[in-house]
Amino acid sequence: MRSGGRRRSIVFIVLGVCLVAGVVALNVGWIILNWREAGLLIAGLIVFPLIITGVVLNTIFLVREVRRNDQHEAFINAVTHELKTPVASMKLYLQTLQNRTVDEEKRQEFYRVMVQDSDRLQGTIEQVLLRAGQLGAKLRRASPMPVDLGAVVEECLALARTRHHLPAEAVTSTIRNIDGAVFQVLGDEEDLKAMVSNLVDNAIKYSGPKVQVAVELEQADPATATLRVRDQGIGISQSERKRIFKRFYRIPGAMSTRVKGTGLGLFIVRSVVARHGGKVFVESDGAGQGSTFIVQLPVVEKLEPQAAR
């Protein structure tokens, strides 16, 4: 599907170049043949740049539309797969329990798998229907509150280890702060959890067979908290570092086709960070060299509990 989109893009680009070349040839020929007509010559010099601009803009618009349609198709296919797979799995196990006599050990195993499938289904629905919709809205229903970012990180890491069946040493955390102060960010706790969870899940998914993810949270200065999520996975090329934060975008390649996802994770990360007044970027030495996602968020002073009245 992506190769078809690229071929259509190339066709539009070639068509645009041919149109520009044709217009240039016609205009130059007209000038040579009618150089004595000063009025027409001036009109041609004025109209010619407008025609060229229109052709170029039209070609750019068509190419962008083709790429956007390809991304939407890829997103729909990914979401369809993410929704159908756990449903089909749960249906199979339920039919087995309904039609066959299963011993207790096997029954508990079926229950465990179905719970995992339901969690996967719930996560997909939440990410696609709730998170993406909320992040696109201009208004937020809840007022921002001070959130303990360190506690959010630890909770998300524990959930990631459970979800991906990983030992503690596979996903480690290091928290450094100034004088034992608590990392507090003014914002929405659920959104911050979504941001951290998406970064950690991505690092795990793209790590390959051996998962080694290190999460660091530090406060290098009184005003900024820096979160780093480092993996030893496939890495990211220079040309892909800005594109990966776009909605529906997934890096082309064999690894990306094997990794399950909707292409919304990093878009959600960028949206959450931007709304909290921070920055997010990625560092990587290239293919096979791993990646480090860095989030910088402004922190608020630790609020002391008020005395009871």
Disulfide bonds with the S-S distance in Angstrom:
none
